[in-house]
Amino acid sequence: MASFSVVNNIAAVNAQANLAMTNIGLNRSMARLTSGLRINQSGDDAAGLAVANSHRSTVAVLTQGIRNANDGLSVLQIKDGALNNISTLLDRLATLATQSASASSSVNRTTLDLEFQDVLSEIDREASVAGLTASGGFSVFVSSNGSNGSVGGTIGAADATGLGIASLDVSSASNAATALTTLATAVTSLGSVQASVGTIENRLMYAVNLAQSQIVNTQAAESRIRDANIAEESSSLTRYQILTQSGIAVLAQANQSSSAVLSLLR
């Protein structure tokens, strides 16, 4: 024979407990669907949250690294433009020296030397504007990958002193001939500086491409951990809604059973 307790309604207690668990699942599914995230608080998946946050931090570092690289490329482009101008100025110096070195030149060498010195001054000015007056390192932080996180190199000086032409003049044919020899060496030296700048520019562009690829892949990895599966959560929401409705019905039935027992005792 079945027994009933008027003190403890076990069926109702069980129904309430199950309904509470269902309500937790229902709220979790609704939170995931409304936010689009599988992890809305650390309790949802503590380990997964830690990994996802690590991925997000990596993306932040790489994003700033790309900005740093682009800033570095802008600086290098300024240097590159100045070096191209200096190359043209060296051509002008060679032209003036060749003209002065000619024994049959009818041009006033004093006039030629005045222009020659003016061109040397312009080389110094442009080198100064572009930060090319001294040989030094150029480094850009791109990622937190230890010693490989920075990209850079050494860029030589491209002012008149750095190119070894500061003391040249073309006031005489012999001086002009000497200047031509020295200018040929200066052209080679300038080419080395330009090569250094170009190499760093290329490395920075490669670094940007790699960082962009890393960002895409890292964001995808974070998404797989953090984002909700909408189809799965929609199915779970429907399931919990059905369980909630049935749980409420069962609880009501359990309470009615208790009331029926009490009515028999009246």
C-alpha positions as CSV (number, residue, x, y, z in Angstrom):
1,M,0.0,0.0,0.0
2,A,1.3,3.5,-0.9
3,S,2.1,5.8,2.0
4,F,1.7,9.5,2.2
5,S,3.3,12.1,4.4
6,V,1.5,15.3,5.4
7,V,4.7,16.7,6.9
8,N,7.2,16.3,4.0
9,N,5.9,16.3,0.5
10,I,8.8,14.4,-1.1
11,A,7.3,14.5,-4.6
12,A,7.0,18.3,-4.3
13,V,10.5,18.7,-2.9
14,N,12.0,16.6,-5.8
15,A,9.9,18.6,-8.3
16,Q,11.2,21.9,-6.9
17,A,14.8,20.7,-6.9
18,N,14.5,19.5,-10.5
19,L,12.7,22.7,-11.5
20,A,15.5,24.8,-9.9
21,M,18.2,22.9,-11.9
22,T,16.1,23.3,-15.1
23,N,15.9,27.1,-14.4
24,I,19.7,27.3,-14.1
25,G,20.1,25.6,-17.5
26,L,17.3,27.8,-19.0
27,N,19.0,31.0,-17.8
28,R,22.4,29.8,-19.0
29,S,21.0,29.0,-22.5
30,M,19.2,32.4,-22.7
31,A,22.4,34.2,-21.6
32,R,24.4,32.4,-24.3
33,L,21.9,33.1,-27.0
34,T,21.5,36.8,-26.1
35,S,25.3,37.4,-25.7
36,G,26.5,35.0,-28.4
37,L,29.1,33.7,-26.0
38,R,29.4,30.2,-24.5
39,I,31.4,31.6,-21.6
40,N,29.7,34.6,-19.9
41,Q,31.3,34.1,-16.4
42,S,34.2,32.1,-15.1
43,G,31.9,29.5,-13.7
44,D,30.8,28.5,-17.2
45,D,34.3,27.2,-18.1
46,A,37.2,28.4,-15.9
47,A,39.9,26.7,-17.9
48,G,38.4,27.7,-21.2
49,L,38.1,31.3,-20.1
50,A,41.8,31.4,-19.1
51,V,42.8,30.1,-22.6
52,A,40.4,32.4,-24.4
53,N,41.7,35.4,-22.4
54,S,45.3,34.4,-23.3
55,H,44.3,34.4,-27.0
56,R,42.7,37.8,-26.7
57,S,45.8,39.2,-25.0
58,T,47.9,37.8,-27.9
59,V,45.6,39.5,-30.4
60,A,45.9,42.8,-28.6
61,V,49.7,42.6,-28.6
62,L,49.8,41.7,-32.3
63,T,47.4,44.5,-33.2
64,Q,49.6,47.0,-31.5
65,G,52.6,45.4,-33.1
66,I,51.1,46.0,-36.6
67,R,50.6,49.7,-35.7
68,N,54.2,49.9,-34.5
69,A,55.4,48.3,-37.8
70,N,53.3,50.7,-39.9
71,D,54.7,53.6,-37.9
72,G,58.2,52.2,-38.5
73,L,57.5,51.9,-42.2
74,S,56.4,55.6,-42.3
75,V,59.7,56.6,-40.7
76,L,61.7,54.4,-43.1
77,Q,59.9,55.8,-46.1
78,I,60.9,59.3,-45.0
79,K,64.5,58.1,-44.8
80,D,64.2,56.4,-48.2
81,G,62.9,59.6,-49.8
82,A,65.7,61.6,-48.3
83,L,68.3,59.0,-49.6
84,N,66.8,59.2,-53.1
85,N,67.2,63.0,-53.0
86,I,70.8,62.7,-51.7
87,S,71.6,60.3,-54.5
88,T,70.4,63.0,-57.0
89,L,72.5,65.5,-55.2
90,L,75.6,63.3,-55.4
91,D,74.9,63.1,-59.2
92,R,75.0,66.9,-59.2
93,L,78.2,67.0,-57.3
94,A,79.8,64.6,-59.8
95,T,78.6,66.8,-62.7
96,L,80.1,69.9,-61.1
97,A,83.4,68.0,-60.4
98,T,83.6,66.7,-63.9
99,Q,83.0,70.1,-65.3
100,S,85.7,71.7,-63.1
101,A,88.2,68.9,-63.8
102,S,88.2,69.6,-67.5
103,A,91.4,71.5,-68.3
104,S,89.7,73.3,-71.2
105,S,86.7,74.3,-69.0
106,S,85.9,78.0,-69.6
107,V,83.6,78.0,-66.6
108,N,84.7,79.9,-63.5
109,R,85.8,77.3,-61.0
110,T,85.0,79.6,-58.1
111,T,81.4,79.7,-59.3
112,L,81.4,75.9,-59.6
113,D,82.8,75.4,-56.2
114,L,80.2,77.7,-54.6
115,E,77.4,75.6,-56.0
116,F,79.4,72.5,-55.0
117,Q,79.5,73.6,-51.4
118,D,75.8,74.6,-51.5
119,V,75.0,71.0,-52.6
120,L,77.0,69.6,-49.8
121,S,75.1,71.8,-47.3
122,E,71.8,70.5,-48.8
123,I,72.9,66.9,-48.3
124,D,73.6,67.7,-44.7
125,R,70.2,69.4,-44.3
126,E,68.3,66.5,-45.8
127,A,70.2,63.9,-43.8
128,S,69.5,65.8,-40.7
129,V,65.7,66.1,-41.4
130,A,65.6,62.3,-42.0
131,G,67.7,61.4,-39.1
132,L,70.6,60.1,-41.2
133,T,73.4,62.1,-39.6
134,A,74.8,59.2,-37.6
135,S,75.0,55.4,-38.0
136,G,72.6,53.7,-35.5
137,G,70.2,50.9,-34.9
138,F,66.6,51.0,-35.9
139,S,64.2,48.6,-34.1
140,V,60.5,48.1,-34.1
141,F,58.6,45.9,-31.5
142,V,56.1,43.8,-33.4
143,S,55.2,40.9,-31.1
144,S,56.0,39.4,-27.6
145,N,57.9,36.5,-29.2
146,G,61.0,36.9,-27.0
147,S,64.1,38.0,-28.9
148,N,62.3,37.5,-32.2
149,G,59.7,40.1,-31.2
150,S,61.6,43.0,-32.7
151,V,62.5,43.8,-36.3
152,G,65.2,46.2,-37.3
153,G,68.8,46.7,-38.3
154,T,71.6,49.2,-38.6
155,I,71.3,52.3,-40.8
156,G,74.4,54.2,-41.7
157,A,74.9,57.9,-41.9
158,A,74.2,59.7,-45.1
159,D,75.3,63.2,-44.4
160,A,78.5,64.7,-46.1
161,T,80.7,63.5,-43.2
162,G,79.2,60.0,-43.2
163,L,79.7,59.7,-46.9
164,G,83.3,61.0,-46.6
165,I,82.7,64.1,-48.9
166,A,82.5,66.9,-46.4
167,S,86.0,68.3,-47.1
168,L,85.8,68.1,-50.9
169,D,86.0,71.1,-53.2
170,V,86.3,71.7,-57.0
171,S,88.2,75.0,-56.8
172,S,90.9,73.5,-59.0
173,A,91.2,70.8,-61.6
174,S,93.2,68.5,-59.4
175,N,90.8,68.9,-56.5
176,A,87.9,68.2,-58.8
177,A,89.6,65.0,-60.0
178,T,90.1,63.9,-56.4
179,A,86.5,64.7,-55.7
180,L,85.3,62.5,-58.5
181,T,87.1,59.5,-57.1
182,T,85.8,60.2,-53.6
183,L,82.2,60.7,-54.9
184,A,82.3,57.3,-56.6
185,T,83.0,55.8,-53.2
186,A,80.3,57.9,-51.7
187,V,77.8,56.6,-54.2
188,T,78.6,53.1,-53.2
189,S,78.3,54.0,-49.5
190,L,75.0,55.6,-50.1
191,G,73.8,52.5,-51.9
192,S,74.6,50.5,-48.8
193,V,72.6,52.8,-46.6
194,Q,69.7,52.5,-49.0
195,A,70.0,48.8,-49.0
196,S,69.8,48.7,-45.2
197,V,66.7,50.8,-45.2
198,G,65.1,48.7,-47.9
199,T,65.9,45.5,-46.1
200,I,64.3,46.7,-42.9
201,E,61.2,47.9,-44.8
202,N,60.8,44.4,-46.4
203,R,61.3,42.7,-43.0
204,L,58.6,44.9,-41.5
205,M,56.2,44.2,-44.3
206,Y,56.8,40.5,-43.8
207,A,56.3,40.9,-40.1
208,V,53.0,42.7,-40.7
209,N,51.7,39.9,-43.0
210,L,52.7,37.3,-40.4
211,A,51.0,39.2,-37.6
212,Q,47.8,39.6,-39.6
213,S,47.8,35.9,-40.2
214,Q,48.4,35.2,-36.5
215,I,45.6,37.5,-35.5
216,V,43.1,35.7,-37.8
217,N,44.1,32.3,-36.5
218,T,44.2,33.3,-32.9
219,Q,40.8,35.0,-33.1
220,A,39.4,31.8,-34.6
221,A,40.9,29.8,-31.8
222,E,39.4,32.2,-29.2
223,S,36.0,32.1,-31.0
224,R,36.0,28.3,-30.8
225,I,36.4,28.5,-27.1
226,R,34.4,31.6,-26.2
227,D,31.6,31.8,-28.7
228,A,28.3,29.9,-28.3
229,N,27.0,27.3,-30.7
230,I,23.7,29.0,-31.6
231,A,22.1,25.9,-33.1
232,E,23.0,23.8,-30.0
233,E,21.9,26.5,-27.6
234,S,18.6,27.0,-29.4
235,S,18.0,23.3,-29.0
236,S,18.9,23.4,-25.3
237,L,16.6,26.4,-24.8
238,T,13.7,24.5,-26.3
239,R,14.5,21.5,-24.1
240,Y,14.7,23.6,-20.9
241,Q,11.5,25.4,-21.8
242,I,9.7,22.0,-22.1
243,L,11.3,20.8,-18.9
244,T,10.2,24.0,-17.1
245,Q,6.6,23.6,-18.2
246,S,6.5,19.9,-17.3
247,G,8.2,20.6,-14.0
248,I,5.6,23.2,-13.1
249,A,2.9,20.8,-13.9
250,V,4.5,18.0,-11.8
251,L,4.9,20.4,-8.9
252,A,1.3,21.4,-9.1
253,Q,0.3,17.8,-9.2
254,A,2.5,17.0,-6.2
255,N,0.9,19.8,-4.2
256,Q,-2.6,18.6,-5.2
257,S,-1.8,15.1,-3.9
258,S,-0.8,16.5,-0.5
259,S,-4.0,18.5,-0.4
260,A,-6.0,15.4,-1.2
261,V,-4.5,13.5,1.7
262,L,-5.3,16.3,4.1
263,S,-8.9,16.3,2.8
264,L,-9.3,12.7,3.7
265,L,-8.3,13.4,7.3
266,R,-11.0,16.1,7.8
